[in-house]
Amino acid sequence: MNQILDTVLLLALPASGKSEVRRYLELMPADARQRDFHMGPSVQLDDFPYVHVMRRLDDELVSLGHERMFFQSPDHPFRDPLDWGTLIELINEDHEDMLAKRRFKAESAGLDLMDRLDRASVKVGASARLGQVDKARRGKLAEAIAAEARKLLKDKQDGYPESLSGKTLVIEFARGGPQGSPMPLCAPFGYRYSLGRLSPKILEKAAILYIWVTPEQSRLKNEARSNPKDPGSILHHGVPIEVMLNDYGCDDMEWLAKNSQIPGSVTIQAHGRTFHLPLARFDNRQDKTSFLRQSQDDWKPEQVEAVHEGLRGALDHLAGLARR
């Protein structure tokens, strides 16, 4: 019986193929997924829904005559780059809630989500911005995002497994830095910072599957997948070009791999400890994944074979590293 990977950090620049890979793995029969990819039924955590909510809150704040709090403008980066850490703290909280099977019946899902954002911000040294909004506007903000907040909470709680035994936790996010940045990237940009903010419970069991494309390819693929009518979609959301250049113009994964204390891993100093996260790359520079956004009925056998064998090789390698 193949070893089951416990926790896979699915990392890459935007539009590199992370969500498409996740979809392919989810559609695989359970026995094939375990045999070929060392993965059990997956449990998912992703920071993108929180990015979408932050942009929604900003838009509603402007409509209420208030300045934006999270982003410089609708198509520009974070006002405070510490919010890369805010997103990781939200993942940590979701992970803790999942382990404890915490269920909430918030009187106002919108207000509860706003409070979560503030608590996560404070943990990384940013301000509790939404708490500074006057009571009348806070109520209107909460009402404006109520449907999305309720769905986010429902999806989160519906995703709690009875047990993680035999399952693979997949945590997806993208990180980077401004185009042309020297390495290593300075906090709070890049993977070194965000990986270091993950909780010890995640880091102790984590291995990294990195989907490899160049920043230039990432930008082209982002443009191709973007559907402005579906901005909250995991598979079809687009990242503004200013964000692509200033937040994802490069990333530090190659630097981390080359400077790791143990070959085949990423060394992370965090929580007073040293973690060596096994690392494997799925080479997607020759695009193997875009077709996965289509209906499964339209997939061609040669496309499926290419993505399957590429993933099999990467995950075989990752499982071998995790056994060390």
Secondary structure, DSSP 4 states (H G I P E B T S, - for coil): -PPPPSEEEEE-STTSSHHHHHHHHHHS-HHHHHHHH---SEEEEESHHHHHHHHHHHHHHHHTT---SSBSSTTS-BSSTTHHHHHHHHHHHHHHHHHHT-----S-HHHHHHHHHHHHHHHTT----GGGS-HHHHHHHHHHTHHHHHHHHHHHHHT--S--TT-EEEEEE---B-TTPPSSPPTTSHHHHHHHHS-HHHHTTEEEEEEE--HHHHHHHHHHH--TT-TT-TTT----HHHHHHTSSB-SHHHHHHT-SSTTEEEEEETTEEEEEEEEEEE-SS--SGGGGS-GGG--HHHHHHHHHHHHHHHHHHHHHHT-
